[in-house]
């Protein structure tokens, strides 16, 4: 079984994996399995009041899990796949554990072949949060993974060194950029023009 297949199987079985993206390494689990999401928070030592985003293989697949407005769909068509997290209204299938009880969820369609293939093979949205202990720096190579993360995951996919610039987090409905990252200037220009 390939590393990718092993990781997809682990996600379907509720386990955690580390995977590369075009930004930093991500910590992946089944994003619609509350127990798996809880394991992500435990591994990272993350505050439960801070939501986690989810990664999907395409915009159409993301729309199965969120209710996007026309403006949000237009934005997604322009910027996804890419280093952008779009906040959209979640559907009922998305658990409170992922969103910290909020009605919106961050959606990522990574612009990275391995990440997209993992999303496709897992057959479910996967968590999209950096593979680091909360409060520590993001991980750009598997050598930088901390012991707490290494011990918590079933499979680590080594995709070499990543870019290291985190995704820009944007709420298109309010025109708010919550975290400036990759392509932030271009995103702000689009929000101003649309």
Secondary structure, 3 states (H helix, E strand, C coil): CCHHHHHHHHHHCCCCEEECCCCCCEEECECCCHHHHHHHHHHHCCCCCCCCEEECCCHHHHCCCEECCHHHHHHHHHHCCCCEEEEEEECCCCCHHHHCCCCEEEEECCCCHHHHHHHHHHCCCEEEEECCCCCCCCCCCHHHCCHHHHHHCCEECCCCCCCCCCCEEEECCCCEEEECCCCHHHHHHHHHHC
